[in-house]
Amino acid sequence: MNFSLAGKTFVVMGVANKRSIAWGIARSLHNAGARLVFTYAGERLESSVRELADSLGAEGTLVLPCDVTSDEDITTCFAQIKEAVGTIHGVAHCIAFAKTEELKGEYLNTTRDGFLLAHNISSYSLTAVAKEARGLMTEGGSIVTLTYLGGERAIKNYNVMGVAKASLDASVRYLAADLGKDGIRVNSISAGPIRTLSAKVIGEFNTILKEIEENAPLRRTTTPEEVGDTAVFLFSDMSRGITGENIHVDSGYHIL
Ligand SMILES: NC(=O)c1ccc[n+]([C@@H]2O[C@H](COP(=O)([O-])OP(=O)(O)OC[C@H]3O[C@@H](n4cnc5c(N)ncnc54)[C@H](O)[C@@H]3O)[C@@H](O)[C@H]2O)c1
């Protein structure tokens, strides 16, 4: 058993730019020898994701659109992946969205629309993706999603996204229970705060980062590389006995 993922193919969903945690995961997977497929949301991201994918130097990397609010998009995307690569060995689900106005002030003011949108994109999408990915993981596989401490505790300004993460965390356990018999494991990584496009819209994000730097056991913030390397562990056979689990990669902040 080792960390090498040579000869294995992974779908990385959720690269928006070079700060994306998904990009950290992609680089770690690439360093472990994996073959990658990228999916992105919305035409405006196509060229930047293509550019990043090409920068890894692997020829002919598949880069496909997949808006997870559309079942048709997800079905088409995984059908295209099946046609191009056949079997896949895992999926990195690094997708979340909530309206900016819902990520400040009181959770109590969450609107019905805002609640449903956040849950649709940030939680239900994992289930929808797992359903399509299952058929391509004919040799077993590993699905990894990204969550945050705000799903376990009430964290100021995280609001509806925290409730969506709690739903995502529960989905990880139910999906793990369903897919274990197919040799497919489902786990999450609870990443510490990282300055990305999505994180920037969370109210007082700098204060959260400072709190981690000053008080987390490791006295530093989390990097996408740390999350990426933990994802490689969860994708590799080294973690073969682990499913339905959540690993905190947050400088130890969650123990406080
Ligand atoms: N940055 C942090 O502090 C932090 C901490 C813990 C967990 N996370 C989680 O990590 C994941 C990745 O976020 P990030 O921080 O790297 O930010 P990011 O903005 O780089 O990535 C979020 C991605 O979600 C995608 N997305 C949004 N709506 C979509 C849709 N309808 N269909 C398909 N994709 C869609 C975006 O295009 C983007 O690529 C999210 O689940 C986020 O909640 C982030």
The ligand as an ORCA input file, in Angstrom:
! r2SCAN-3c Opt
* xyz 0 1
  N     -12.185     28.681      1.692
  C     -12.508     28.242      2.890
  O     -12.235     28.891      3.908
  C     -13.218     26.925      3.050
  C     -13.193     26.261      4.273
  C     -13.859     25.049      4.415
  C     -14.546     24.516      3.338
  N     -14.558     25.182      2.151
  C     -15.288     24.592      1.036
  O     -14.400     24.305     -0.016
  C     -15.154     24.194     -1.224
  C     -14.450     24.966     -2.330
  O     -14.508     26.358     -2.051
  P     -13.272     27.342     -2.184
  O     -13.105     28.003     -0.868
  O     -12.124     26.652     -2.810
  O     -13.837     28.492     -3.131
  P     -13.922     28.598     -4.738
  O     -14.774     29.803     -4.965
  O     -12.590     28.604     -5.332
  O     -14.690     27.277     -5.162
  C     -16.085     27.140     -5.101
  C     -16.479     26.474     -6.403
  O     -17.878     26.166     -6.407
  C     -18.270     26.288     -7.769
  N     -19.708     26.364     -7.933
  C     -20.571     27.296     -7.434
  N     -21.811     27.075     -7.911
  C     -21.730     25.984     -8.731
  C     -22.655     25.268     -9.537
  N     -23.941     25.633     -9.607
  N     -22.227     24.202    -10.246
  C     -20.931     23.816    -10.182
  N     -20.002     24.448     -9.440
  C     -20.395     25.524     -8.729
  C     -17.581     27.565     -8.216
  O     -17.569     27.680     -9.615
  C     -16.205     27.364     -7.613
  O     -15.360     26.709     -8.531
  C     -16.550     24.689     -0.884
  O     -17.380     23.578     -0.609
  C     -16.315     25.471      0.394
  O     -17.481     25.578      1.197
  C     -13.908     26.366      1.982
*
